[in-house]
Amino acid sequence: MKKGKIFVVGFGPGATEHITGRALTALQESEYIIGYKTYVDLIKHLVTAKSIVSTGMTEEVSRAIDAVKKAEAGGIVSVISSGDSGAYGMAGLVYEVLVEKGWTEAEGIEVEIVPGISAINSCASLLGAPVMHDSCTISLSDHLTPWTVIEKRIEAAGMADFVIALYNPKSGRRTRQIVEAQNILLKYRSPDTPVGLVKSAYRENQHIILTTLSEMLEHDIGMLTTVIIGNSSTFFYDDKIITPRGYQRKYTLGEGKQRLKPHQRLKKEAEPWALDQETGEALSGYEEIIGKTPEQAPMQQQKQEQKVQSMDMALKALSMVSKEEVQNPFLVRQSIENIFEFSVSPGVANKMITAEQMRVLAEVVGENGTLEYTPDHHFLVKVTTDSPEAIVEKLEKSHLTVMPAGEVLKVKACDFCYGEKADSIPYAEEIAAKFEGMKLPKQLHVGFNGCGMACYRPVFDDIGIVYRKKKFDLFIGAKPVGRTAHAAQPIAEGIEPEDLIPLVTKIIEEYEQNAHPNERFFKYFKRVKKVLNYDYYDMSCKIEVEPAPCGD
């Protein structure tokens, strides 16, 4: 069998002239291109792949899984990232998927990471020279990293006077993080610290703003913006942001003859913390007073004694903690949290939850977990735990139904008029038992109504089932939101009860096997034009917007 290969390609900011030759070659050699839709659009004109799969934001994991699957089948795949693929890109995720599958470099599919110009570099070039000294990048997205960890990193970077590049600073739903980042940095930086806001560097909608730390939030900042914040020595000059190469003047610009010769520039007079002024050697604790004359020694001896006393006190305190911490008093531990995410409901037909069930649920969630009620009549729970099985057992003992969350099948049923129209409940429960939580390319919603009134709106779900006159009507492919929203397409009516679940099973299996990662069911139906033997019809109603009287 042909051995496949994965290129993980960083194509830089997006402009063709900033894509490396190796990245271009990898893209043109690939049979499949997989990436975030915005990034795919930027490089589509450069590729000849037989298949281009573009998916939405936050869907990186499924892109990595799909790439590995195609490469294992013998395909040549490029997984693309803007900037550098190894800096907040797809490289790590691809390796994580491979590691879970037991991949080894010697025997597994070939993987090549193709580097690209990262956003900190491309944005810095448009601002001047803001990243000339020690710098760091921090993503403000708490999608996968707890905000408490991000806060520590901002605090540490601010305290250490790093030039800072903030990635993913703000989105439609994440607005507080950039405000809190500013508040933290204002503890350590002057309000007048230069800040550059670069949106869509080297792309069609490029926009650059020079501002200050205190005023940066007065400007538009979004997911396509990189925020570069200077250090204490950064300055503005002629619409540029410039950070000097060092804090000490090691050389004098504009002078033909330098004050310090090259071999002298790193001595103590240039960097007092670095080297001994006379020997040119690094200081190492007690050696500082060795070799001093009697006249020189007393002051040095006094200073050294103070240091020794301080060191003794520090070592005494450290003796109370672990051996590892004594050896490395600056050791930082940041454990990886195990977050358990799942759905809970009182049952597919039951809409009543008891006070005791709510008490148990609240106990499971605790102070640090989250509990969200969803349109599917489920509670979405996120808790940190190393014992998910114990949580499931506890909830099930309270007669709550626990189901997987994420890109899985969800079943939503009506309340069957509180049991007055109960004939179809067994079918709803059988569908839930068979399919609820099934892993799929994208979350799929099955709506079930126990009578022809369809009051729970199953015709606005991916698969809608309506019980009418002791038989079933079936609808598929609804698009419930957007300007082109539409109900599902009716594909069959009067289905005999014994034929319902086999038919629904075939539809779900076809979607599972053939849909692209993160491709919603209505998009899949529209793309393939036929599910089983049911042809696609455009059910959308495109709205014509009348021009305003002013012509805008």
C-alpha positions as CSV (number, residue, x, y, z in Angstrom):
1,M,0.0,0.0,0.0
2,K,1.2,3.5,-0.9
3,K,2.6,5.3,2.2
4,G,1.1,8.7,2.7
5,K,2.6,11.9,4.0
6,I,1.4,14.9,6.0
7,F,2.9,18.4,5.4
8,V,2.0,20.8,8.2
9,V,2.5,24.0,6.3
10,G,2.8,27.5,7.7
11,F,2.3,29.9,4.8
12,G,3.0,33.2,6.6
13,P,0.8,36.2,6.6
14,G,-0.9,35.2,3.4
15,A,0.7,37.3,0.6
16,T,2.2,35.1,-2.0
17,E,5.6,36.8,-1.8
18,H,5.8,35.9,1.9
19,I,5.3,32.2,1.4
20,T,8.5,30.1,1.4
21,G,9.5,28.1,-1.6
22,R,9.3,24.9,0.4
23,A,5.7,25.7,1.5
24,L,4.7,26.3,-2.2
25,T,6.2,23.0,-3.2
26,A,4.4,21.1,-0.4
27,L,1.1,22.7,-1.3
28,Q,1.5,21.8,-5.0
29,E,2.5,18.2,-4.2
30,S,-0.5,17.6,-2.0
31,E,-3.6,15.7,-3.1
32,Y,-5.6,17.1,-0.1
33,I,-5.5,20.5,1.5
34,I,-7.1,20.8,4.9
35,G,-7.5,24.1,6.8
36,Y,-9.6,26.8,8.3
37,K,-11.9,28.4,5.7
38,T,-10.3,31.8,5.8
39,Y,-6.8,30.3,5.4
40,V,-7.9,28.0,2.5
41,D,-9.3,31.0,0.6
42,L,-5.9,32.8,0.9
43,I,-3.9,30.0,-0.8
44,K,-6.6,28.3,-3.0
45,H,-5.1,29.9,-6.1
46,L,-1.7,28.3,-5.5
47,V,-2.8,24.6,-5.3
48,T,-4.1,21.9,-7.7
49,A,-5.2,19.4,-5.0
50,K,-8.1,17.1,-5.9
51,S,-9.8,17.8,-2.6
52,I,-9.8,21.0,-0.5
53,V,-11.6,20.7,2.9
54,S,-12.3,23.9,4.7
55,T,-13.8,24.0,8.1
56,G,-14.7,26.6,10.8
57,M,-12.8,28.1,13.7
58,T,-12.3,26.0,16.8
59,E,-12.4,22.8,14.7
60,E,-8.7,22.1,14.7
61,V,-8.8,18.7,16.3
62,S,-11.1,17.2,13.6
63,R,-8.9,18.7,10.9
64,A,-5.9,16.9,12.4
65,I,-7.8,13.6,12.7
66,D,-9.0,13.8,9.1
67,A,-5.5,14.6,7.8
68,V,-4.0,11.5,9.6
69,K,-6.9,9.4,8.3
70,K,-6.2,10.5,4.7
71,A,-2.4,10.0,5.0
72,E,-2.9,6.5,6.5
73,A,-4.9,5.7,3.4
74,G,-1.9,6.7,1.3
75,G,-2.8,10.3,0.5
76,I,-0.4,13.3,0.4
77,V,-2.0,15.9,2.7
78,S,-1.2,19.5,3.6
79,V,-2.6,20.8,6.8
80,I,-2.3,24.6,6.6
81,S,-1.8,27.3,9.2
82,S,-1.3,31.0,8.7
83,G,1.9,32.3,10.2
84,D,4.1,29.4,11.4
85,S,2.5,26.0,11.8
86,G,4.4,25.4,15.1
87,A,3.3,28.7,16.7
88,Y,-0.4,28.3,17.7
89,G,-0.7,26.3,14.5
90,M,-1.6,22.7,13.6
91,A,1.8,21.0,14.1
92,G,1.2,20.1,17.7
93,L,-2.3,18.8,17.2
94,V,-1.2,16.6,14.3
95,Y,1.5,15.0,16.4
96,E,-0.9,14.6,19.3
97,V,-3.3,12.6,17.1
98,L,-0.4,10.5,15.8
99,V,0.9,9.8,19.3
100,E,-2.6,8.6,20.4
101,K,-2.5,6.1,17.5
102,G,1.0,4.8,18.5
103,W,2.8,6.4,15.5
104,T,6.5,6.3,15.3
105,E,8.7,8.2,12.8
106,A,10.5,5.0,11.8
107,E,7.5,3.0,10.8
108,G,4.6,5.4,10.5
109,I,3.5,7.9,7.9
110,E,6.0,10.7,7.1
111,V,5.4,14.1,8.7
112,E,7.1,17.3,7.6
113,I,6.6,20.6,9.4
114,V,7.1,23.5,7.0
115,P,7.9,26.7,8.9
116,G,6.4,30.1,8.0
117,I,6.7,33.7,9.1
118,S,4.9,34.0,12.4
119,A,2.5,36.9,13.1
120,I,4.8,38.4,15.7
121,N,7.4,38.8,12.9
122,S,5.2,40.0,10.1
123,C,3.3,42.5,12.3
124,A,6.6,43.7,13.8
125,S,7.9,44.5,10.4
126,L,5.0,46.7,9.7
127,L,5.4,48.6,12.9
128,G,9.1,49.3,12.7
129,A,11.3,47.3,15.1
130,P,9.4,46.6,18.3
131,V,10.7,43.1,18.9
132,M,14.5,43.9,19.0
133,H,14.9,42.7,22.6
134,D,13.6,39.7,24.6
135,S,10.0,39.1,23.7
136,C,7.2,36.6,24.2
137,T,3.8,35.6,22.7
138,I,0.7,35.0,24.7
139,S,-2.6,33.8,23.4
140,L,-5.6,35.3,25.2
141,S,-7.9,32.5,24.1
142,D,-9.1,30.5,27.1
143,H,-10.7,27.9,24.9
144,L,-8.1,25.3,25.8
145,T,-6.0,27.1,28.5
146,P,-7.6,28.1,31.8
147,W,-7.7,31.9,32.2
148,T,-6.0,31.6,35.6
149,V,-2.9,30.2,33.8
150,I,-3.0,33.0,31.1
151,E,-3.2,35.6,33.9
152,K,0.0,34.2,35.4
153,R,1.8,34.4,32.1
154,I,0.8,38.0,31.5
155,E,1.8,38.9,35.0
156,A,5.2,37.2,34.6
157,A,5.8,38.8,31.2
158,G,4.9,42.2,32.5
159,M,7.1,41.9,35.6
160,A,10.0,40.7,33.4
161,D,9.7,43.6,31.0
162,F,9.2,41.5,27.9
163,V,8.0,42.9,24.7
164,I,4.7,41.1,24.4
165,A,2.7,39.9,21.4
166,L,-0.9,39.1,22.2
167,Y,-2.5,36.6,19.9
168,N,-6.3,35.9,19.7
169,P,-6.9,39.0,21.8
170,K,-10.7,39.3,21.4
171,S,-13.7,37.7,19.7
172,G,-17.4,38.3,19.6
173,R,-17.9,36.3,22.8
174,R,-14.5,36.8,24.5
175,T,-14.3,40.5,25.4
176,R,-13.0,40.7,29.0
177,Q,-9.6,39.0,28.5
178,I,-8.0,41.9,26.7
179,V,-9.3,44.3,29.3
180,E,-7.9,42.2,32.1
181,A,-4.6,41.9,30.2
182,Q,-4.3,45.7,30.0
183,N,-5.1,46.0,33.7
184,I,-2.3,43.6,34.6
185,L,0.3,45.2,32.4
186,L,-0.5,48.7,33.7
187,K,0.8,47.6,37.0
188,Y,4.3,47.2,35.4
189,R,4.3,49.5,32.4
190,S,3.8,53.2,31.9
191,P,0.4,54.2,30.4
192,D,2.4,55.7,27.6
193,T,4.0,52.4,26.6
194,P,3.9,52.1,22.8
195,V,1.4,49.6,21.4
196,G,0.9,48.5,17.8
197,L,-2.4,46.9,16.6
198,V,-2.0,45.1,13.3
199,K,-5.0,43.5,11.6
200,S,-4.6,41.2,8.7
201,A,-0.9,41.8,8.1
202,Y,0.0,41.8,4.4
203,R,-3.5,40.9,3.4
204,E,-6.1,42.9,1.5
205,N,-7.7,44.4,4.6
206,Q,-4.5,45.3,6.4
207,H,-5.0,47.9,9.1
208,I,-2.3,49.4,11.4
209,I,-2.8,51.5,14.5
210,L,-0.1,53.0,16.7
211,T,-1.4,53.7,20.2
212,T,-0.5,53.4,23.9
213,L,-1.1,50.9,26.6
214,S,-3.7,53.1,28.3
215,E,-5.6,53.9,25.1
216,M,-5.4,50.7,23.1
217,L,-8.9,49.6,24.0
218,E,-10.3,52.7,22.4
219,H,-9.6,51.0,19.0
220,D,-11.1,48.1,17.2
221,I,-9.4,44.8,18.3
222,G,-10.6,41.4,17.0
223,M,-9.4,37.8,16.3
224,L,-7.4,39.0,13.2
225,T,-5.5,41.6,15.3
226,T,-2.1,41.0,16.8
227,V,-1.3,43.4,19.7
228,I,2.4,44.2,20.2
229,I,3.2,45.9,23.5
230,G,6.6,47.5,24.0
231,N,8.9,47.2,27.0
232,S,10.0,50.0,29.3
233,S,12.6,51.2,26.7
234,T,10.4,51.1,23.6
235,F,9.7,54.4,22.0
236,F,7.8,56.1,19.1
237,Y,9.8,57.7,16.3
238,D,8.3,59.0,13.0
239,D,5.3,56.6,13.0
240,K,7.5,53.7,14.0
241,I,7.7,51.7,17.2
242,I,11.4,50.9,18.1
243,T,12.8,48.9,20.9
244,P,16.5,49.3,21.5
245,R,18.7,46.3,21.4
246,G,19.7,46.6,25.1
247,Y,19.1,48.6,28.3
248,Q,22.7,49.7,28.6
249,R,24.6,51.8,26.0
250,K,27.1,49.3,24.7
251,Y,28.0,51.5,21.8
252,T,27.2,55.1,20.7
253,L,25.4,55.6,17.5
254,G,26.7,58.4,15.4
255,E,30.3,58.2,16.7
256,G,33.0,57.1,14.5
257,K,35.0,55.8,17.4
258,Q,33.1,53.8,20.0
259,R,33.4,54.5,23.7
260,L,33.9,50.8,24.4
261,K,36.0,48.5,22.3
262,P,34.2,45.3,21.2
263,H,35.9,43.1,23.8
264,Q,34.9,45.6,26.5
265,R,31.3,45.9,25.8
266,L,30.1,43.1,28.0
267,K,32.1,44.1,31.0
268,K,30.5,45.3,34.2
269,E,30.5,49.0,33.3
270,A,28.3,48.1,30.3
271,E,26.1,45.5,32.0
272,P,26.7,45.7,35.8
273,W,24.8,42.5,36.5
274,A,26.8,40.3,34.1
275,L,30.6,40.2,34.6
276,D,33.3,41.1,37.1
277,Q,34.7,44.4,36.0
278,E,38.4,43.5,36.5
279,T,38.5,39.9,35.5
280,G,35.8,39.8,32.8
281,E,34.5,36.6,34.4
282,A,31.0,35.8,35.6
283,L,30.5,36.3,39.4
284,S,29.7,33.2,41.4
285,G,28.7,33.9,45.0
286,Y,31.5,33.7,47.5
287,E,34.3,34.2,44.9
288,E,33.5,37.9,44.7
289,I,35.9,38.8,47.6
290,I,38.7,36.5,46.6
291,G,41.8,38.3,45.4
292,K,40.9,41.7,47.0
293,T,43.5,43.7,48.9
294,P,43.1,44.3,52.6
295,E,41.9,47.9,51.9
296,Q,39.3,46.6,49.5
297,A,38.1,43.7,51.6
298,P,36.2,45.2,54.5
299,M,33.4,46.7,52.4
300,Q,33.3,43.6,50.2
301,Q,33.3,41.4,53.3
302,Q,30.4,43.3,54.8
303,K,28.4,42.9,51.7
304,Q,29.2,39.3,51.4
305,E,28.2,38.6,55.0
306,Q,24.8,40.2,54.3
307,K,24.5,37.9,51.4
308,V,25.4,34.9,53.4
309,Q,22.9,35.7,56.1
310,S,20.2,36.2,53.5
311,M,21.2,32.9,51.9
312,D,21.1,31.1,55.2
313,M,17.6,32.3,55.9
314,A,16.5,31.3,52.5
315,L,17.9,27.9,52.8
316,K,16.3,27.4,56.2
317,A,12.9,28.3,54.7
318,L,13.5,26.0,51.7
319,S,14.5,23.1,54.0
320,M,10.8,23.0,55.0
321,V,9.7,22.2,51.4
322,S,10.5,19.3,49.1
323,K,14.0,18.3,48.0
324,E,13.1,19.1,44.4
325,E,12.1,22.6,45.4
326,V,15.3,23.2,47.4
327,Q,17.3,22.3,44.3
328,N,15.3,24.6,42.2
329,P,13.5,27.3,44.3
330,F,12.1,28.9,41.2
331,L,10.5,25.7,39.9
332,V,7.1,26.4,38.4
333,R,4.4,23.7,38.3
334,Q,1.4,24.0,36.1
335,S,-0.5,20.8,36.1
336,I,-2.7,19.9,33.1
337,E,-6.3,19.8,34.2
338,N,-8.5,16.9,33.2
339,I,-11.8,18.5,32.2
340,F,-14.8,16.2,31.9
341,E,-17.5,17.5,29.6
342,F,-20.8,15.8,29.3
343,S,-24.6,16.3,28.9
344,V,-27.2,15.4,31.5
345,S,-31.0,15.2,31.2
346,P,-33.9,13.6,33.1
347,G,-34.7,11.5,30.0
348,V,-35.7,11.9,26.4
349,A,-39.4,12.1,27.1
350,N,-39.3,13.4,30.7
351,K,-38.9,17.2,31.1
352,M,-39.3,17.2,34.9
353,I,-36.2,17.3,37.1
354,T,-36.6,16.9,40.9
355,A,-35.1,19.0,43.6
356,E,-32.9,16.0,44.7
357,Q,-31.6,15.6,41.2
358,M,-30.7,19.3,41.1
359,R,-28.9,19.0,44.4
360,V,-26.8,16.1,43.2
361,L,-26.1,17.9,40.0
362,A,-25.0,21.0,41.9
363,E,-22.8,18.9,44.1
364,V,-21.1,17.4,41.1
365,V,-20.5,20.8,39.4
366,G,-19.2,22.4,42.7
367,E,-17.7,25.9,42.8
368,N,-15.3,25.6,39.9
369,G,-17.4,23.7,37.3
370,T,-20.0,25.1,34.9
371,L,-23.6,24.2,34.2
372,E,-25.3,25.4,31.0
373,Y,-28.9,24.6,29.9
374,T,-29.0,24.0,26.1
375,P,-31.7,24.3,23.5
376,D,-31.6,20.5,23.3
377,H,-33.2,20.3,26.8
378,H,-29.9,19.1,28.3
379,F,-27.6,20.4,30.9
380,L,-24.0,20.8,29.6
381,V,-21.6,20.2,32.4
382,K,-17.8,20.9,32.6
383,V,-15.9,19.8,35.7
384,T,-12.3,19.2,36.5
385,T,-11.8,15.6,37.7
386,D,-9.6,12.5,37.6
387,S,-12.6,10.2,38.2
388,P,-15.2,10.7,35.5
389,E,-16.6,7.2,36.1
390,A,-17.5,8.1,39.7
391,I,-19.4,11.2,38.5
392,V,-21.4,9.2,36.0
393,E,-22.3,6.6,38.6
394,K,-23.4,9.3,41.0
395,L,-25.7,11.0,38.5
396,E,-27.1,7.7,37.2
397,K,-28.0,6.7,40.7
398,S,-30.2,9.8,40.8
399,H,-31.9,8.5,37.6
400,L,-30.3,11.2,35.4
401,T,-29.2,10.3,31.9
402,V,-25.5,11.1,31.2
403,M,-24.4,11.5,27.5
404,P,-21.3,12.6,25.7
405,A,-20.9,16.2,24.6
406,G,-19.2,17.7,21.5
407,E,-19.6,16.6,17.9
408,V,-22.1,13.9,18.7
409,L,-25.7,13.0,17.9
410,K,-28.3,14.8,20.1
411,V,-31.9,13.7,20.4
412,K,-34.6,16.2,21.4
413,A,-38.1,15.0,21.9
414,C,-41.4,16.8,22.9
415,D,-43.0,16.2,26.3
416,F,-45.7,14.1,24.7
417,C,-48.3,16.3,26.4
418,Y,-47.1,14.9,29.7
419,G,-48.0,11.3,28.8
420,E,-51.3,12.0,27.2
421,K,-49.9,11.2,23.7
422,A,-47.5,8.4,24.7
423,D,-47.8,6.0,21.8
424,S,-44.6,7.0,20.1
425,I,-42.4,7.3,23.3
426,P,-40.9,3.8,22.9
427,Y,-39.6,4.8,19.4
428,A,-38.1,8.1,20.8
429,E,-36.4,6.2,23.6
430,E,-35.1,3.5,21.2
431,I,-33.6,6.2,18.9
432,A,-32.0,7.9,21.9
433,A,-30.6,4.6,23.3
434,K,-29.1,3.6,19.9
435,F,-27.8,7.0,18.7
436,E,-27.5,9.5,21.5
437,G,-23.8,10.5,21.9
438,M,-22.7,8.8,18.6
439,K,-19.5,10.5,17.4
440,L,-20.1,12.2,14.0
441,P,-18.3,14.7,11.8
442,K,-20.4,17.5,13.3
443,Q,-23.0,17.7,16.0
444,L,-26.3,16.3,14.5
445,H,-29.7,17.0,15.9
446,V,-32.6,14.6,15.8
447,G,-36.0,16.1,16.7
448,F,-38.9,13.9,17.6
449,N,-42.5,15.0,18.0
450,G,-45.3,12.7,19.3
451,C,-48.1,14.2,17.2
452,G,-48.8,16.1,14.0
453,M,-48.8,19.5,15.7
454,A,-44.9,19.3,15.7
455,C,-44.8,21.9,18.5
456,Y,-41.2,21.1,19.4
457,R,-40.2,22.1,15.9
458,P,-38.5,18.9,14.7
459,V,-38.7,20.2,11.1
460,F,-36.0,22.7,12.1
461,D,-33.5,19.9,13.1
462,D,-31.1,17.9,10.9
463,I,-33.4,15.0,11.0
464,G,-37.0,15.6,12.0
465,I,-39.5,12.8,13.0
466,V,-43.2,13.5,13.4
467,Y,-45.6,10.8,14.6
468,R,-49.0,11.2,12.8
469,K,-51.9,8.8,12.5
470,K,-49.8,5.9,13.9
471,K,-47.1,6.4,11.3
472,F,-44.1,8.6,10.9
473,D,-43.2,11.5,8.6
474,L,-39.5,12.2,8.0
475,F,-37.7,15.5,7.3
476,I,-34.0,16.1,6.7
477,G,-31.6,19.0,6.1
478,A,-32.9,22.0,8.1
479,K,-30.8,25.2,8.4
480,P,-32.2,26.8,11.5
481,V,-30.2,30.1,11.5
482,G,-28.9,32.7,9.1
483,R,-30.5,34.9,6.4
484,T,-31.1,31.7,4.3
485,A,-32.6,29.7,7.2
486,H,-35.1,27.1,6.1
487,A,-37.1,24.2,7.4
488,A,-36.1,20.6,6.7
489,Q,-37.1,18.9,3.4
490,P,-39.9,16.4,3.7
491,I,-38.6,13.1,2.2
492,A,-41.1,10.5,3.3
493,E,-44.5,10.3,5.0
494,G,-46.6,7.4,6.4
495,I,-43.5,5.4,7.3
496,E,-44.5,2.2,9.2
497,P,-43.2,2.2,12.7
498,E,-41.0,-0.9,12.1
499,D,-39.3,0.8,9.2
500,L,-38.5,4.0,10.9
501,I,-35.3,3.2,12.8
502,P,-33.7,1.2,10.0
503,L,-34.3,4.2,7.7
504,V,-32.9,6.7,10.2
505,T,-29.9,4.4,10.8
506,K,-29.0,4.4,7.1
507,I,-29.2,8.2,6.8
508,I,-27.0,8.7,9.9
509,E,-24.4,6.0,8.7
510,E,-24.2,7.6,5.3
511,Y,-23.5,11.0,6.8
512,E,-21.0,9.5,9.2
513,Q,-19.0,7.8,6.5
514,N,-19.0,10.5,3.8
515,A,-19.3,13.9,5.4
516,H,-16.2,16.2,5.7
517,P,-15.0,17.0,9.2
518,N,-17.2,19.7,10.7
519,E,-19.6,19.6,7.8
520,R,-23.1,20.2,9.0
521,F,-25.7,17.9,7.8
522,F,-27.5,20.5,5.6
523,K,-24.2,21.4,4.0
524,Y,-23.5,17.7,3.3
525,F,-27.0,17.2,1.8
526,K,-26.5,20.3,-0.4
527,R,-23.0,19.1,-1.6
528,V,-23.8,15.5,-2.4
529,K,-27.3,16.3,-3.8
530,K,-28.7,12.9,-2.7
531,V,-29.0,11.1,0.6
532,L,-29.9,7.4,0.1
533,N,-32.4,7.8,-2.8
534,Y,-33.7,11.2,-1.7
535,D,-32.8,14.1,-3.9
536,Y,-31.8,17.5,-2.6
537,Y,-34.1,20.5,-3.1
538,D,-33.2,24.1,-2.2
539,M,-35.5,25.0,0.6
540,S,-34.0,28.4,1.4
541,C,-35.8,31.6,0.8
542,K,-33.3,34.3,-0.2
543,I,-34.4,37.7,1.1
544,E,-34.1,40.7,-1.2
545,V,-33.1,43.7,0.8
546,E,-34.6,46.9,-0.5
547,P,-32.1,49.8,-0.9
548,A,-32.5,52.6,1.6
549,P,-33.8,56.0,0.3
550,C,-30.4,57.5,0.9
551,G,-28.8,54.9,-1.4
552,D,-26.7,53.3,1.3
